[in-house]
């Protein structure tokens, strides 16, 4: 198996999001996974109030869903999980783990579902099947022998609320708050930025706001790939005449036009709905400068209105009653230099003034954003600037308005709600201690970057992962993979084989689990679980597919098995009763957070879900001042680590329509016209000319830092593309080896994958 699909084939890409391309993508993967008829029936129940929650993204599930409430990405995730392909003992007899290291990410996962517990055998370099009782006993014994502050309990964001609650309780009863998760790698900047500015760590927008908004400001989020079901809300808003103004370095197809694959007329006629009314290709990291320019233009409009005796542009009543820090922010705006703003944003003054005109003419506006905002050195500042823009016109806490961070993993927001956090101040430790009769640890735990630092330093003694492909997702790939092999213990709860299984610790276990779509039968009967979507609504989810193997355990059962093998018995914690009846776990969650989860079991099947209280949506500000906070940006530079050397390029990472996070469904990206390989580098033609490079030429990227660490990605094929001058784009996670671990967002420590200082090297023929 090769590391990638070989030399890429490049074709023009002009099709809209959705349409026949989407239908073809769904059909292709259903056929490829040899489960087309079965999965097509399953898809009818995806994201329905009495069905199962998609295992892909966390976009909202409507109370009145479409007949086919799934997208291409969701269909791929369903086919990938419910495939008929399975890995048995014969597979691991054929291959050593060292041989599997050479396989691509796609090839590893494409082998199918894991079906039995596995333990790595160092004598043969192969995984061997073992029994569940043996696996739990051995892992428990090893964990009991560890320094309890040096054990990490990671979670990927797909586990249910029920499993996540058990997992955080296991970690805290074990003795630490080392609960890093995938939020640390994507939206921690949101959690920090929104908490300090509006007093909540999540967005304020719900689905109904899309029906009432006049203007949607879209920052750094590729809706066509990462949350395609949102295109229905965007299409409806556009048909009502709402503006969609996009800020993104690349012109992503999903934000240009959309053909609804659920509309026979659109499919037959090829009708496309234009999505963005304005599209601004700012420099990667230019968000703060662009928003500052828009805000500066708004204040100028307000000054002109006051001078002319016209109605105010700013919502002065809202600002006076509900905000703090406005005058300092306004002084900053007036003092800001337009040349500096244009240089850092990559936009012209007139473009930002045009956005200000439209925004000020909107009755209600919202800010929607993704990791293109958060994964920067100034990611927290970027989030705060979006809040500043909304506060100027009172666009938080009223219909059609608000802030809308778009989450990735299907329950990544929910696991935080039920205690997955390394920050002890965010967990109800006193309540947990009262309920379960133990003294919870009070010391801050490790986040993702700190866990990596501990692994590199040789301090971490065990890493337990509830899902995910951690070693592939994190920065500093070469150093991390080398250090990972020295970990005394790694434990992976997984559905499929991935790189984190072939890059393993000295003692390594794989614990295969049921997928969310599979029927989960326990002693108390068939079980259901719950998840939280991006708009803070909780939904029930009922598995509907036959399990791929009778030997799989549910995630909840695996966590309980680890807990029983590791912890001292407690008269207040009945792990077996919880596994027998997940309703009892929901009762425990309700007892821990009664303001959110009261009557949990009765409400979990409400169409559209039940929403947790969002104080800022009611204009209640749980901040230090008791008001929403205007914040003054520290700097306009998108990446203060960049050297300014003219030979340095700014790399930003992107995802394709053939992947979801680190899961690679194929080596194709039809939206960008790339087929057969992910080892490509998108580059502006003007930069190709400047460096005397040709399309199709093979190059190497090198990190341009000066810390003594060599970071390289070789074998990248150049693809001319509409990229801002001085910038290049490459795929995540293939470009992760170029990201220094220290190159992360200030305050939140999110890896700054959207602006990386690199140099390009030509590959000379031998």
Secondary structure, 3 states (H helix, E strand, C coil): CCCCCCCCEECCCCCCEEHHHHHHHHHHHHHHCCCHHHHHHHHCCECCCCCECCCCECCCCCCCCCCCCCCHHHHHHHHHHCCCCEECHHHHHHCCHHHHCCCCHHHHHCCCEECCCEEEECCCCEEEECCHHHHHHHHHHHHHCCCHHHEEEEECCCCCHHHHHHHHHHHHHHCCCCCCEHHHHCCHHHHHHHHHHHCCCCCCCCHHHHCCCCEEEEECCCHHHHCCCHHHHHHHHHHCCCEEEEECCCCCHHHCEEECCCCHHHHHHCCCEECCCEEECCCCCCHHHHHHHHHHHHHHHHHHHHHCCCCCCCCHHHHHHHEECHHHHHHHHHHCCHHHHHHHHCCCHHHHHHHHHHHHCCCCEEEEECHHHHCCCCHHHHHHHHHHHHHCCCCCCCCCCEEEECCCECCHHHHHHCCCCCCHHHCCHHHHHHHHCCCCCCCCCCCHHHHHHHHHCCCCCEEEEECCCHHHHCCCHHHHHHHHCCCCEEEEEECECCHHHHCCCCEEEEEEECCCCECEEECCEEEEEEEECCCCEEEEEECCECCCCCCCECHHHHHHHHHHHHCCCCCCCCHHHHHHCHHHHHHHHHHHCHHHHCCHHHHCCCCCCEECCCHHHHCCCCCCCCCEECCCCCCCCCCCCCCCCCCCEEEEEECCCCEECCEECCCCECCCCEECCCCEEEECHHHHHHCCCCCCCEEEEEECCCCCCCCEEEEEEEEECCCCCCEEEEECCCCHHHCCCCCECCCCCCECCCCEEEEEEECCCC
